[in-house]
Amino acid sequence: MNLSVLGKVIQNKEIANNIFDMLIECEGADSFAPGQFVNVLCEGGDALLRRPISICDAYDNILRIIYEVKGKGTALLSEYRIGQTVDMLAPLGNGFTLNKEAENPVIIGGGIGTYPLLMLAKQLNNPQVFLGCRNKSLVTLIEDFEKISTLHISTDDGSYGHCGLITELACEYIQQNGTQIIYSCGPKPMLKAVKAIAMQFNIPCQISMEERMGCGIGACLVCACKTAAENGDYKYSHVCKDGPVFDASEVIFE
């Protein structure tokens, strides 16, 4: 299958410090699924490898990606202008398995892992969304999530919402109200805590893993993560090809 896609930038604006919100006119975007990602060629400099970026939303042949400027590639991407062509491999990876019948679904996101959860939340029935950020300046997409969910926010320093870890807030909610499914995306320590919550309350849980990627299609083997094997031992799966979404029970956190 040919995954090469060319799109046209229709928006690329900074919405927080070093956080950019890009809209790309892209034929076929309506077929993209929550939890999948794109691998973007960042042209204009010496960034040789494509950069994997989670899909924030996709609708009416428009792809939305939100990314943080962290290195050469994303710095180049932040300089793209309206009308400029974006060269992508898309869509890549296995996304979330939607359970639209589940009552009171809970979504937990942290840091840049909050962005790919918007499209997921739009396709569930009144989800409870828990988003954690370092501080108020990095809290984004409030209006987007409030339109489609009940939103709970925490910051590490207490500058916005609950003061503390988002997993603490989510665990308290689940203990009091229950849920039939948990979805999550964010840094490994947070995902490890989410898995523990799911196991504590015996709740099905899907997590989207964040790993460094080279090719995005399973050829370079850079994005290995340890997962449970059928014989009770472990094996190495690859986030780009086998994930990025896994059943939480499969992932082995060190």
C-alpha positions as CSV (number, residue, x, y, z in Angstrom):
1,M,0.0,0.0,0.0
2,N,1.3,3.4,-0.9
3,L,1.5,5.5,2.3
4,S,3.1,8.6,0.6
5,V,0.8,11.6,1.0
6,L,1.3,15.2,0.0
7,G,-0.7,17.9,1.8
8,K,-0.9,21.7,1.8
9,V,-0.5,23.8,5.0
10,I,-3.6,25.9,5.7
11,Q,-2.5,26.9,9.3
12,N,0.7,26.7,11.3
13,K,0.4,28.8,14.5
14,E,2.1,28.8,17.9
15,I,-0.5,28.1,20.6
16,A,2.0,27.8,23.6
17,N,5.7,28.2,24.0
18,N,7.2,26.0,21.3
19,I,3.9,24.3,20.7
20,F,2.5,24.6,17.1
21,D,-0.9,23.7,15.8
22,M,-0.8,22.8,12.1
23,L,-3.7,22.2,9.8
24,I,-3.0,20.3,6.5
25,E,-5.3,20.0,3.6
26,C,-4.9,16.3,2.9
27,E,-6.9,14.0,0.6
28,G,-7.9,10.8,2.5
29,A,-7.6,12.3,6.0
30,D,-11.1,11.2,6.8
31,S,-9.9,7.6,6.9
32,F,-7.3,8.3,9.6
33,A,-8.0,6.7,13.0
34,P,-7.5,8.0,16.5
35,G,-4.1,6.9,17.8
36,Q,-2.4,6.7,14.4
37,F,0.5,9.0,13.4
38,V,2.2,10.5,10.4
39,N,5.9,10.6,9.5
40,V,6.7,14.1,8.2
41,L,9.6,15.1,6.0
42,C,10.9,18.3,7.4
43,E,12.3,20.1,4.4
44,G,14.5,23.2,4.2
45,G,17.6,22.0,6.3
46,D,19.7,19.0,7.2
47,A,17.1,17.0,9.1
48,L,17.5,13.7,7.2
49,L,15.0,11.5,9.0
50,R,11.2,12.1,9.0
51,R,9.6,13.1,12.3
52,P,6.7,11.0,13.7
53,I,3.8,13.2,14.9
54,S,0.6,11.9,16.3
55,I,-2.7,12.7,14.6
56,C,-4.7,15.2,16.7
57,D,-7.7,15.2,14.5
58,A,-8.8,14.5,10.9
59,Y,-12.0,15.6,9.2
60,D,-13.3,17.0,5.8
61,N,-9.9,16.1,4.2
62,I,-8.1,18.2,6.8
63,L,-5.4,16.7,9.1
64,R,-4.6,18.4,12.4
65,I,-1.2,17.8,14.1
66,I,0.1,19.6,17.2
67,Y,3.8,19.3,17.8
68,E,6.5,20.6,20.1
69,V,9.7,22.2,18.7
70,K,12.5,20.1,20.2
71,G,15.1,19.7,17.5
72,K,16.2,20.5,13.9
73,G,13.2,18.7,12.3
74,T,10.4,20.3,14.3
75,A,12.2,23.7,14.1
76,L,12.1,23.4,10.3
77,L,8.4,22.4,10.5
78,S,7.5,25.5,12.6
79,E,8.7,27.6,9.7
80,Y,6.3,26.2,7.2
81,R,4.0,28.8,5.7
82,I,0.4,28.6,4.4
83,G,0.3,27.0,1.0
84,Q,3.5,25.1,1.5
85,T,3.5,21.4,0.6
86,V,4.0,18.8,3.4
87,D,5.4,15.4,2.4
88,M,4.2,12.6,4.7
89,L,3.9,8.9,5.2
90,A,0.3,8.5,6.5
91,P,-1.5,7.1,8.2
92,L,0.9,4.9,10.2
93,G,0.5,2.5,13.2
94,N,-2.4,0.9,15.0
95,G,-4.8,3.2,16.7
96,F,-7.2,2.9,19.6
97,T,-9.9,0.2,19.5
98,L,-13.0,2.2,20.1
99,N,-15.6,0.9,22.6
100,K,-18.5,3.3,21.9
101,E,-20.8,1.3,24.2
102,A,-18.6,1.6,27.3
103,E,-20.1,3.7,30.1
104,N,-18.3,6.6,31.5
105,P,-15.1,6.2,29.4
106,V,-11.9,7.7,31.0
107,I,-9.2,9.3,28.9
108,I,-5.9,10.3,30.6
109,G,-3.2,12.4,28.8
110,G,0.1,14.0,29.8
111,G,2.3,16.5,28.1
112,I,2.3,16.3,24.3
113,G,0.4,13.0,24.8
114,T,-2.7,15.0,25.3
115,Y,-2.9,16.0,21.6
116,P,-3.7,12.7,20.0
117,L,-6.6,12.2,22.5
118,L,-8.8,14.8,21.0
119,M,-9.9,12.8,18.0
120,L,-10.5,9.8,20.3
121,A,-12.6,11.8,22.7
122,K,-14.8,13.1,19.8
123,Q,-15.7,9.5,18.9
124,L,-16.7,8.4,22.4
125,N,-19.9,8.9,24.4
126,N,-19.3,11.8,26.9
127,P,-15.9,10.8,28.1
128,Q,-14.2,12.0,31.2
129,V,-10.9,13.6,30.0
130,F,-8.0,14.1,32.4
131,L,-5.1,16.2,31.1
132,G,-1.9,16.9,32.9
133,C,0.7,19.6,32.1
134,R,3.8,21.0,33.8
135,N,2.3,24.5,34.2
136,K,-0.5,26.8,33.1
137,S,1.4,28.1,30.0
138,L,1.3,24.6,28.5
139,V,-2.4,24.0,29.0
140,T,-4.0,23.9,25.5
141,L,-7.1,22.7,23.7
142,I,-9.4,23.5,26.6
143,E,-12.3,24.7,24.4
144,D,-11.8,21.8,22.0
145,F,-12.1,19.2,24.8
146,E,-14.9,21.0,26.7
147,K,-17.2,20.8,23.7
148,I,-17.1,17.0,23.7
149,S,-16.2,15.9,27.2
150,T,-16.1,16.6,30.9
151,L,-12.6,18.0,31.3
152,H,-10.3,17.7,34.4
153,I,-6.9,19.4,34.4
154,S,-3.9,19.2,36.6
155,T,-0.6,21.0,36.6
156,D,2.6,20.0,38.4
157,D,3.0,23.4,40.1
158,G,-0.7,24.1,40.7
159,S,-0.8,27.1,38.4
160,Y,-4.0,25.7,36.8
161,G,-6.5,23.2,38.0
162,H,-5.6,20.4,40.4
163,C,-2.1,20.6,41.8
164,G,-0.3,17.3,41.4
165,L,-0.2,14.3,39.1
166,I,-3.1,13.8,36.7
167,T,-3.1,10.1,37.6
168,E,-3.9,11.0,41.2
169,L,-7.0,13.0,40.0
170,A,-8.1,10.2,37.6
171,C,-7.6,7.5,40.2
172,E,-9.8,9.4,42.7
173,Y,-12.5,9.9,40.1
174,I,-12.5,6.2,39.1
175,Q,-12.6,5.1,42.7
176,Q,-15.7,7.2,43.3
177,N,-17.5,6.9,39.9
178,G,-16.2,3.8,38.1
179,T,-15.6,3.4,34.4
180,Q,-15.7,0.5,31.9
181,I,-12.6,1.5,29.9
182,I,-9.5,3.7,30.1
183,Y,-7.5,5.2,27.3
184,S,-4.2,7.0,27.8
185,C,-1.2,8.6,26.1
186,G,1.8,10.4,27.6
187,P,5.2,9.8,29.1
188,K,6.2,6.4,30.4
189,P,6.0,7.2,34.1
190,M,2.4,8.3,33.7
191,L,1.5,5.3,31.5
192,K,3.0,3.0,34.1
193,A,0.8,4.6,36.8
194,V,-2.2,4.4,34.5
195,K,-1.6,0.6,34.0
196,A,-1.4,0.2,37.8
197,I,-4.8,2.0,38.2
198,A,-6.3,-0.2,35.5
199,M,-5.0,-3.4,37.2
200,Q,-6.1,-2.2,40.7
201,F,-9.7,-1.7,39.6
202,N,-9.7,-4.5,36.9
203,I,-10.5,-2.1,34.0
204,P,-9.6,-2.7,30.4
205,C,-7.0,-0.1,29.3
206,Q,-5.3,0.9,26.1
207,I,-2.2,3.0,26.1
208,S,-0.4,4.8,23.3
209,M,3.4,4.6,23.7
210,E,5.8,7.4,22.9
211,E,9.2,6.2,21.6
212,R,11.9,7.6,19.3
213,M,11.3,6.4,15.7
214,G,13.5,6.4,12.6
215,C,11.5,5.0,9.7
216,G,8.0,4.7,11.2
217,I,7.2,1.4,9.4
218,G,9.1,-1.2,11.4
219,A,12.3,-1.4,9.3
220,C,14.9,0.4,11.5
221,L,13.9,-1.4,14.8
222,V,14.7,1.7,16.8
223,C,11.4,2.0,18.7
224,A,11.5,-1.3,20.5
225,C,9.5,-1.8,23.7
226,K,9.2,-4.8,26.0
227,T,5.9,-6.6,25.9
228,A,4.5,-9.9,27.4
229,A,5.0,-13.1,25.4
230,E,2.5,-16.0,25.4
231,N,5.0,-18.3,27.2
232,G,5.0,-16.0,30.2
233,D,8.4,-14.5,29.2
234,Y,8.8,-11.2,27.3
235,K,9.5,-10.1,23.7
236,Y,10.3,-6.9,22.0
237,S,7.5,-5.2,20.0
238,H,8.0,-2.1,17.8
239,V,5.9,0.9,18.6
240,C,5.6,2.1,15.0
241,K,4.4,-1.2,13.6
242,D,2.8,-3.1,16.5
243,G,1.5,0.0,18.2
244,P,1.7,2.8,19.1
245,V,-1.4,1.7,20.9
246,F,-1.2,-1.4,23.1
247,D,-3.4,-3.2,25.6
248,A,-1.8,-1.9,28.9
249,S,-1.6,-5.5,30.2
250,E,0.9,-6.4,27.4
251,V,3.4,-3.6,28.1
252,I,6.3,-4.3,30.5
253,F,7.6,-1.1,32.2
254,E,11.1,-1.3,33.7
